[in-house]
Amino acid sequence: MTTTGKQLFTTLESDGTLTVEITETEFPDPTGNQVLVKMEAAPINPSDLAILTGAADLENADYSPGKFVATMPEPFNSGQKARHGQRLPAGNEGAGTVVATGDSDFAKALMGQRVACVPGNAFSQYCIADAAMCLPLGDHTAEQGASAFVNPMTALGFAENARMDGQNAIVHTVGASNLGQMLNRICQEDGLKLVNIVRKQEQVDLLKSQGAEYVVNSSDDDFMAQLRAAIDATDAFYGFDPIGGGQAVDNVFKAMEQVAVGKMSEYSRYGSNQQKKMYIYGRLDLGPTILTPGYGFGWTLSGWLLTPFLQAAGMETVMRMRQRVLDNLTTTFASHYKRRVNLEEMLTKDAVLDYRAMKTGEKYLVTPWS
């Protein structure tokens, strides 16, 4: 017996044609440790946009009910050659009610419960999920639990990673984002110092109102001076950046080095010995990452993804992190949404252009049954 419902799929062809559409899909009965979840809410995260929209020309796309067809420009089309012709589901995470289970005791225990899950196809009325990756929400609503994994576990992952690396301070280049606000609360709770970089004065005011001590505005004329002062005060030579393209990381490395050089007792042509490390964990800017001379050779730039970090951290750490998220779902890890859309509304031109812009604090929530 199968269950039928609507599901979103995205297909990129070799000629650069990107088709995103809602179709009727048959979902198989869950087996073993699987559960069938009737999805009630799923956020559109920046990580979802990689296959949902990418760098496609959405302004000139062809929009029709439950579907849009756009063109993926070069070099972005060639860069995704491995997915050409594949019809892929989308939606990393969401929440809903378990309506059927496989025959394992672990899966059966979830029957009838509302859970948060990370199925990878959450933009759907139903999904098959691994019971081990489901978080029972208890009395929390689906909306409260929809974003219980990606942003909370990522923000916690930053703090965990920093402590593993012996760091007591972090620089974050998008401080006012949903994730950034979570990280601000985590760092206050854990005694970690945090340098928040934002783009607007209202974002400075927002974070300050939430107890942030170090907030610097990249739009100010004295931005670099502000950044140096914050790094000097915190010894934050370690940070995370979701922008990727442009000179966001470059600016941070320069400020870190200038602070370090200012503490040197004698000149070195190679710069300071202070190790500086930044992780890129997103691509809000699809342009090249620009690095310039100016910070010696004591720096490291790496990529950071949640799943590999969790695999390396081990099950004990992961379970501790998950429990912390559940215990603080409506406080430390609360998410806020600008707009709620159903699956068809999600693919209208106004909605697509809006959530693709990835503006700070303007996250969309998909409610498949509304």
N, C-alpha and C positions, 0 to 999 in steps of 0.2 A: 504493500500500500504506500502511495506517495502523497505528499502534500503540495498543493499548487499555490503560488503567490507571485507577486511582482518582485523583480530584481533588476538592479542596474548592471550593465556591462559596458566596457570600454574596449574598442578595437582600433589599433593603429596599423594601417596598411603600408606597404613598402613605398607607395607613391606619396606618402605624407598625409593621407586622408584619415582623420580621427573621427570615429563615430561613437557617441555615447548615447545609450538608449535604455529605456525601461521595457522589459519583456516579461511575459508570463513564463514561469520556470517551475519545473517539478523538483521537489526536494525529497530525497530518499529517506526512508526510515533510518534513524540513528542505530548504530551497532556498537558493541563493545563499550568503550568509555566515552562514546559520543552522546550529545544531547541535541535535540531540535529546539531552537529558541524562536519564539514569536517576537520579533524585534519591535520595540516601542520607541526607541530614541537612539540616534547615532550622530556624533558631532562630525563636522567636516574639518579635519585637521590639515595643516600644511603638508604633512606627510602623505595625505590622501591625494593631493593635487598632482603629485608626480605622474600618476597614470590617468587621473581624471581629466586634467586639462593640460598639464605640462606647459610648454611655451607656445601652444597653438594660438592661431589668430582667432580669438573668440569674438572680437568686435565685428568681423565680417563673416562669421559662421552662419550656417543655414539652420534656423530654429523651427521646430514643429512640435506638436504636443508629445511630451515624453521622449524627446530626441533632439540632439544637435549634431551637425556634421561640420567639422572645421579642418583647416589645413595646418599641419605641423611643419614649420620652416626648418631649413638646414642651419646649423649642423645638428639640431636637436632630433630631427627624424633619423638620420643615420646613426646618431648616438644611441638610439633605442632599437637598433636592428634586431636584437634578440627577441623582441616582443611583436615584431611584424606579423600580422595575420592571426594573432592570438586574441581570443575573446575573453577578456579578464573581468572578474568581479572587482568591486572596490568597497572601501569602508573598513578601516582597520579595527575600530572598536564600537561598542554600543551596549545597550542594555535591553532586556526583555524578559519574558516568562518562559520557562522550560515547559514544553507541551508534550514531549515524548523523549524517551531515553533508550540507550542501549542496555545490554543486560548486565553490565558491571554494577556492583553494589555502590560504587562511588557515583556513577551516573544516576542510578535510581534514586539516590538520596536527594538529588536536585529536582525531582519531579514536582512541578507546580510552583517552584520558587522563582522569584525575580532575581536575575543575575546580571552582572556586568561580564562581558566577554570580549575576546579579540579574535574574531573569526576570519578577518580579512575580506569579508563580503557583507559588511554590516548595512550597506545601503540596499536593504532588501526587507521584505515582509517576514521572511523566515531565514534562518541560517543554521547550519550544522557547526557545532563547536565542541572542542575537547573539554570534557568535564573538569580536567585538572587545571585548565586555564580560565575557569569560570569563578567569579567572586560573588557568593550569595550576598544580596543587598539587604536582607532583613526588612525593616520598615521603610527603607529609603525608596524613593520613587525612581522610575526609569530615567527621568531627566537628571536627577541627582547623581545617578550611577553611570550615565552614558559616557562620561569622560573620566572614568575611574582608573584607566590604565595608562594611556600614552603620556599625557602631560604630568600626572602625579608621579608615575614611576620614573619618568625622565628627570624631573626636578629632584626627586629623591636620589636618583642615580648620580647626578652631579655632586651632591653633598657626600654621598658614599665614596665616589671616585676621588674626590678631593682628600678625604680623610685617609683613604688607602695610599695616596701619594704623599701623605705627610703635610698637607696644606691646610691652613687655617683661614684662608680668604680666597674669594672667587670674584672674577670680573664677568659680568653678563652683559652682552651687547644689545639685548632687546628687553630691557628691564620691566617695561609696563605691559608686556604680553600676558595672557592668561597664565602661561608657564612661568614667566618672570615674576608675577605676583605670588605664585605658589612658592617659588624659590626664595623670595624675600621672606615669606612667613617661616619656611623651613630653617633658613639661616638664623633668624631671630630665635627660634626654638632651640637650635642646636649650638648656638654660640659661635657660629661662623660669621666672619665679616664678609660683606657683599658690596661690590661696586656696581651700581646699576647705571647703564648707559641708555638714555632715552633721546627722543627727537623733538619733543615739544614741552613747553612750560607746564601745560596741564598734566602731562605725564609725570613731571617732577613733583607737582603738587599731589597727585594721586598716590605716588609711592611714599612721599613724606607723610601723608595722612595715615598710611599703613605702617608707620614706624621705621621706614628705611632711613638709614643715617647718611649713606653716600649715594647721591644721585647726581649724575652729570648730564648736561644737555648738549648733544652734538650740534645743535643749531646755534649755540651761543658763540660769539666771537672768541671768547676765551676758553673754548672747549678743552683744548689740549692742556691748558694750565689747570683747569678743574680736574681733568683726568689724572694728571701727574700728582696733584695734591691728594686725591683720594687713594691712589696707589701707594703713595708715600705713607699715608696714615694707616693703611691696612696691611702693607706688605703683600698685596695681591699680585703675584706674578704667575697667575694661573687662571684660565677662564674658558668660557664657552660662547660660541657664536653661531646663530642660526641663519645669518645673512649670506655668508659664503662668498658672493661676488663683491667686487669693489675693494675698498681699503679699510673696512671696519677692523679687521685683524691687524693690518699694517699699523693703524693708528694706535692700537693697544700696545703692540710690541714696541713702538717708538716711545710711548709714554713710560712703559716699564723700564726700558733701557736708560732713558734720561734720568729716571729716579735712581736707578742702580749706579749709574756713572757719578751722580751727585754725591754718592756715599763713598766713592773710591778715594783712597789716600794718594794714589799716584796714577799717572796716565798710562794707558795701554792702547796701542794701535789696533788691537783686536776687540776693543770694547770691554764691557764688564764680564765677570765670570758668573753673574747671576743667571741661573737657568729660568727661562721664560717659556711657558707652555700654553698653547691655545688649542681648543678642539672645535672644529666645525661640525655642527650637528644638523644643518639644514641648508636649503638653497632658496631663501627668500629673494635673493638677487641671482639671476641665472647667468650673469656675466662672469668674466674671469676673476679669480682671486688675485689681487694685485699686492705683491710684496716688494718693498724697496729697500735699498741699503740704508742702514741707520740704526741697527740694533745688534751689532757684533755678530757672534756666531753661537752664542749660548741660548738658542731658541729652538723650539720644536712645534710644528703644526701638524695635527693629526685629525682624522675623522672620528666621529663618535656616533654610534647607533645603540639604541636601547637593548635590542635582543642580544647582540654579542656581549654587551656588558652584563646582562642578567645571567647569561650562560657562564661567564667567567666568575661572577660573584658567588655562585653556588646557591643551592636550594634553601639553605637556612637563612641566608641574607634576603633572598627573594620573598620568602614567606614572612619574614619580619617586616619588610617594606610593604607588602600587600596588607598586612594587618594594620599597619599604621595608616595607610590610605583609608581603609574601611572605618577605622575608629575616628577619623577626622574628615569624613567625606563632605560635610556641610560647613566646615570651617577652613582648616589649612588647605584643603584640596578642592574647595568649591570652584565650579566653573560657571560662567555667566554667558548668556547668548543674546545676540542682537536680534535674531529672527529665527522662527521655526517654519520649516517648509516640508511638504510631503514629497514623494519621489518625483512626481511630475513637475511640481513647482521648482524643485531643485535644478531642473534643466531648462528653465526659462532664461532668456537673455539677461534680464535685470539681475536675477539671482546669481547666474554664473559669473558675470562681470564683477559683481559685488564681492562674493567670497573669494574669487580668484585674486583680488587685490590684496588679500591677507592683511587688512588693516588691524592695528592693535586694538584689542578689546571688541572686535566685531565678528565673533565666531557664529557660524550657523549651526542649527540643530535640525537633523532630518527626523521627521516623525512619520514613518512609512504608512501608518493606518489613518492618518488624519485626512 
